[in-house]
Amino acid sequence: MAANTFGGLEFLSSAVVLLDRNLAILYLNPAAEQLFEVSRNHVARLPIAQALFGAEALAATARHALNVQSGFLEHEVLIGGGHHPSLQLSCTITPVDFECAALLLEFRPLSQTLKIAREERVIHDQQLNRQLIRNLAHEIRNPLGGIKGAAQLLERELDRKALHEYTQVIVKESDRLQALMDRLVAPPRPFVPGAVNIHEVLERARSLILAEFPNGIRVERDYDLSLPELTGDREQLIQSVLNIVRNAAQALNGAGLIRLRSRIARQITIAKRRFRLALTIEISDNGPGIAADLKDRIFFPLVSGREGGTGLGLMLAQDFVHQHRGMIEFDSEQGRTRFSLSLPIISSEYLTQEQRNTT
């Protein structure tokens, strides 16, 4: 349908999409073309669930709005995923009766305020959880030592050698738990800032993972080689990336695809702080995805979706990235999980001062 038919929508700053009764797209205004990075001519007459990746749930709500002839406001709509950018939007759905149009969908990105509030909550929760787990670890260490000592004394008093097997289980499990407690209460490694080439960090993590999983893991690279150097702690950044890549390889059970991607981001805001430039690192895999009941707790210590996992890898990765004034975000569904690291490009003096302020 010609754009001039809906000329009044052409100059709106919000993204508007018109659908017919079959939920096929009749029209997108220029703001919608820019938001979804599609041409109206390319998606015209396509069902919205087919034209916009990940819009199946939105299509179901639109169908319901059409059936009951009532408007709806969806506060959080996720469009995109896979190889498409993920967009978190609010959407107002309004039944209309104009020409062939049956529904008007108006999209707005979630406010920057909401994004900032989420980032601040993540940082606060991470600091609180780390302190709580350290306190808990201190409380566990003393009785744990007593249990091990009692088992060793008991072993000396047992005449039947066959019973020593049980006391050895107690001793070995006590040692394993003691090692875990030591990791939880260990003081953080001193922050050592310097010039870092992020691609050297990614390549180091890639080589280590391919050595650890030599037969089934493939690692694809999509690097922007024009990226500038970053001021940061090289070893912390390697450990952060390696922990995430290793989690991906373990989720794939040692067989699957991991993608590493680097890009520049301009004028980015992280927890109320505006940075002119930042590096964004994406680590994605084609595994089973993160279980829904773990998504809100994935960065918490001792939370793991893998049997035998300690749940410390992602917590440490988040801690290290926060020390670089950065942020880790993720989105996950069946067949695709993606972690995004945003690392601002800032001076060594600024970063060192920030470290003093947070210690």
Summary of the structure (lengths in Angstrom):
residues: 359
radius of gyration: 25.8
end to end distance: 60.8
largest distance: 95.4
contacts: 1055
relative contact order: 0.09
helix: 47%
strand: 28%
